[in-house]
Amino acid sequence: ANNQRGCTVKLDLYYARQFLQWFTIICVVLLTLVMLIDLNEQFRRFDGLDLSFGQLINLTLLNAPAALDQFLPLIMILSAIVLFVSLARSSELVVTRAIGRSGLRTLVAPLSVAAVIGVLTVSTLNPIVAATSNRYQDLSDTYRTGGPAALSLSGEGLWLRQGGAQGQSVIHAAGYAGNADKIRLHDVTIVSYAPDGGP
């Protein structure tokens, strides 16, 4: 009984390791492709601006966690498919069934690894995605307009911040009306700041 239990644990660890290996390979390949496409998009988006290759790489790397978060379900599906196709080709599933192990029992190890990856995604990857996405937006606004753009709606009205080569401006409107194509602001106050920070 102990020998059979030890064999079961070894098989579970083997399937878990195989699933994790395929997950890592597919993750690296897909993320590399996505980053190359995103780098090309960064070249197109910031065409005409004097940005170095390092700055564009930095923007691409800041987008990578969000791309990984979006493609994670696809990576999981592809990892499971490749794992079981490779096990079937090498007849390892047939041997596993021949020793009396059920097909459903074979799923326990990959499902456990997938559950651990899911928990790590929620607890670790999601905060990283939020932080890197915000940093990407700030850097993108800085490269385009000289400073991050901001919009805030509160009980006091509408607040906007925009920047340019001449400095930053803070815009306050007591009210606004219209739609996304045309907005009319009421009781507008604009405070402009010089590049050195003085109003």
N, C-alpha and C positions, 0 to 999 in steps of 0.2 A: 504493500500500500504506500509506504514511504517512497519507494522507488518510482511508483506510478505518479505520485504527487510531485516528486522532483522533476520528472519528465514533463509533466503538464506545465510547471512553472517555467522550465527552460523553453518550451514551445511558445508560451505566452511572451516571454522576454524576446524571443527570436522574432515573432510577428510584430511586436511593438517596435523593435529596433529597425526592422525592414520598413515599416510604415513611416517611422520618423526619418529614415534615410531618404525615401522617395519624396516625402513632404519637403525636406530641405533642398533636394535637387530641383524639384519643380518650382519651389519658391524662388530659388536663386535664378533659374533660367527665366521665369516669367517676370521677375522684378527687374532683371537686366534689360529685357526687351522693353518693358514699360518705361524704364529710365532713359533708354536711348530715344524712344519716341517722345518722351517729355522734354529731353534736352533739345531735340529738334524744334519742339513747340516753343521752348524758351528763346531759341534763336529767332524764330519768327515773331514772337510777341514783342521782344525788345529790339527788333531791327531798327536801326537808326539811332539808338542810344549807345553811348560809349561805355559799354559794359565789358569787362574782361571775361575770359573763358572760365576763370575760377569763380567769378560771381554767378555765372550761369550754371556751373556745376553745383554751387551752393544752393541755388534755387531748386534745382532738380532733386538734390538730396533732401531738401525740406519737404518736397512733394512725395517722396518715396514712401513714408509711413502711411499716408492717406491712401496711396495706390495699393499697398499691401493689405490694408484694412478692407478695401473694396473687393479685392480679388481673393480674399481668404476662403470664402465658400467654394469658389472654383478650384482653388489649390487643394482643398480637402477632398473634393470629388475626384479630381484627377489622381491624387495620391492613392486613394482607395482602389480606383480602377486599375492603375498601373501595378499596385501591390498584388492584387488577386490575379491579374493576367499573368504576371511573372511567376507567381506561385503555381498557377495551373500549367504553364509551359514547362516548368521544371519538374512537374508531377509531385510537388511537395504536398499539395492539397489531397491528392490521391493517397499518398503514403499516410498522411494524417488521418484520413477517413479509415484507412485499412487498420490502423492501430486502435480503432474504436472511438475516436474523438469526433463529436458531431460538428457539422458545418457551422451551426450557430455559435458553438463554443469558440470557434476560430475567430469570430468577430469581436470577442471581448477585449483582446489586447489592443487592436486598432481603435476601437471605440473609446477605450480608456485614455489612450494617447490623444485622441481628438478632443476629449473632454478637458484634459489638462491644457491643451493648446487654446481651447475656448476660454477657459478661466484666465489664462495669462493674457489673452487678447483683451478681455473686458477690464482686467485689473491693471494692466501695464500698457498695452498698445494704444487703447483709446485715449488715455491722458497724453501720450506722446503725440498722437495724431492731432489732438486739439492744440497742443503747444506749437508743433511745427507748422500747422496750417496758419495759426495766427502770426507766427514769425515770417512765414512766406508772404502773407498779405501785407505785413508792415514793410518788408524789404521791397516788395513789388511796388507799393505806393511810393516809397522813398525814391526808388530808381526812376519812376515815371514823373512824379511831381515834386520831388525834393523833400517830402515828408509824408507820414501816414495820414490818410484821409479818415475822418471820423464823423459819425452821425449819431445823434442821441435825441430821442423823443422823451419828454417828461411833462409833468404838469405845468411847468413854466414855459413850454413851447418847444420849438425845434432848435437844436444846436448843431452846427456844422463846423468842421475844421478842415481847412485845405491849405496846401503849401505849394510854393513855387520858388523860382529863383530869387524873387524879391522878398521872400520871407513867408511866415505863416499868417493866416487870417482866421479869426473866430467869428462865425455868423450866428446871430440869434434872431429868431422870428417868433413873435407872439402866437401866430397861427399860420396855417397854410390851407390851400384848397387846390383841387385839380386831380389829375391822374398821373400815371408814370411818365406819359409823354410830355405833359405840360403842368407845371406846378407854380402856383402863385403864392408868394410869401407876404404876410401882413406884419406891419410894425417891425421892420428889419433894422437891426443894429449890427454894424461890422466893425470889428476891432482888428487892425492889421499890425503885425509885428515885423520889425526889420530883421535881417539875418542875424544881427548881434543880440536880438532878444528884446529890444526896447519897443514900446508901442508907438 
